[in-house]
Amino acid sequence: MLQVWALEGIPEVSPGDDLVALIGDAVDRGEPLVDGDIVVVTSKIVSKAEGRLLRSDDREEAITAQTVRLVASRTSPAGHVTRIVENPLGIVAAAAGVDASNTPDGTVLLLPEDPDASARSIAAGLRERTGAHVGVLITDTLGRAWREGQIDQAIGAAGVHVFEDLRGQTDAEGRPLVVTQPCVADEIAAAADLVKGKSSRMPVAVARGRADLVGALDLPGARSIVRPAERDMFRRGADEAYADGYAAGRIAPH
Amino acid sequence: MLQVWALEGIPEVSPGDDLVALIGDAVDRGEPLVDGDIVVVTSKIVSKAEGRLLRSDDREEAITAQTVRLVASRTSPAGHVTRIVENPLGIVAAAAGVDASNTPDGTVLLLPEDPDASARSIAAGLRERTGAHVGVLITDTLGRAWREGQIDQAIGAAGVHVFEDLRGQTDAEGRPLVVTQPCVADEIAAAADLVKGKSSRMPVAVARGRADLVGALDLPGARSIVRPAERDMFRRGADEAYADGYAAGRIAPH
């Protein structure tokens, strides 16, 4: 049985706030954490605590500053430009993960600088405070290729196996399960979104029931989920790649 | 609180089996279904019940037959070809969703012909049998662009709002939440995978705690999650689009 619930009473987070204290206090008002629990934290409050709120009237400028590589862009009939970019974390996301919702007017919120490090810090703090051997995921809401809508995914992880290790296991016919590598961190991030909600102030959830996934704080983080561009068949939008090819073909010697 | 658990004792499924009966019997041995529960069924057993097991020694041939459109392909140094294709359901998936794991040697399993219809049939049957107003999702394990590993996603849905409707809701600053469209069906599919597991014979899970997402059987199905290729910035692999552009550029008049 997997149980997932949101913590109530996490206040509005400000720069410098101690998330371990805020989360720990919220836990103290409800169900205590136990060994194997996974605490799932919306990146927004991590960014706020780390002071990643920037004064910027120009969200587009902030997106440009957070762009390592333009993957694809599209202009809507109304003139709205959507940019899918690789951000400094290697994550491919619309608007580079720059967020202007739930932030004061005239400001934008950048993703945490190193979400795996943030997760390690929160996990270490919660382990020390509660005595429970917990893991921590930091999540963001991400769009996808080929499918409409968004789902929450893990952008930071500590003390959690982000992939289920099926090596050595076999299917019901006795053949090795080689290809499948379930990204359990993303699955837990998605599950947590179902209880956190988007408009409510419930940025932290707890997932209980997969204690087998919780381990040492130096396990590979969510960075290991990011597929390097050179191995990615979709490292560039179809229109952009076509245009690149067209330009190269034009100048190729006949 | 979201609770997700797998049903125990679902037997090996054969063509013609009545999934409502198999799932209903498994429910009867455990926790009864209540209004608002969402039953999450691995597509593999739907395919098996619907006789989608094909005798085929050549999986590649079966993939070709299930290919509406080649999206991208890559050959590994060892000569293994990975094909990402759009299948007849519009779903972009590696190997078109053709499955050769957990099937007898010399056979492959195709996806259900119409997973939304399959979901409607199972949901109608379970509602009649149990008296509980439940929804049904049918899931498959899908890879993603940009991120390693796979997560379970919804390929069939009935009686479930596949997207959370945030229209009219505002963020904490009072601004409308317009862009975000959480794909809750995919999030529930992902959550269910955490209890079903890949190697165990637990192909059905129940998710309880989001009764607000359960509705009429004629709600839009999982087909509505599929982004039409013409609106998809990643409708073609980067290498393939580049090659198309290059070829077009070569023959363009100078």
Interface residues (C-beta under 8 A of the other chain):
Chain A: M1 L2 Q3 V4 W5 E12 A72 R74 I84 I91 V92 S101 N102 T103 P104 D105 T141 R144 A145 W146 R147 E148 G149 Q150 I151 D152 Q153 F163 E164 L166 Q169 T170 D171 A172 E173 R175 L177 V179 T180 Q181 P182 C183 V184 D186 E187 I188 A190 A191 D193 L194 V195 K198 S199 R201 G209 R210 S224 I225 V226 R227 D232 M233 F234 R235 R236 G237 A238 D239 E240 A241 Y242 A243 D244 G245 Y246 A247 A248 G249 R250 I251 A252 H254
Chain B: M1 L2 Q3 V4 W5 E12 A72 R74 I84 I91 V92 S101 N102 T103 P104 D105 T141 R144 A145 W146 R147 E148 G149 Q150 I151 D152 Q153 F163 E164 L166 Q169 T170 D171 A172 E173 R175 L177 V179 T180 Q181 P182 C183 V184 D186 E187 I188 A190 A191 D193 L194 V195 K198 S199 R201 G209 R210 S224 I225 V226 R227 D232 M233 F234 R235 R236 G237 A238 D239 E240 A241 Y242 A243 D244 G245 Y246 A247 A248 G249 R250 A252 H254
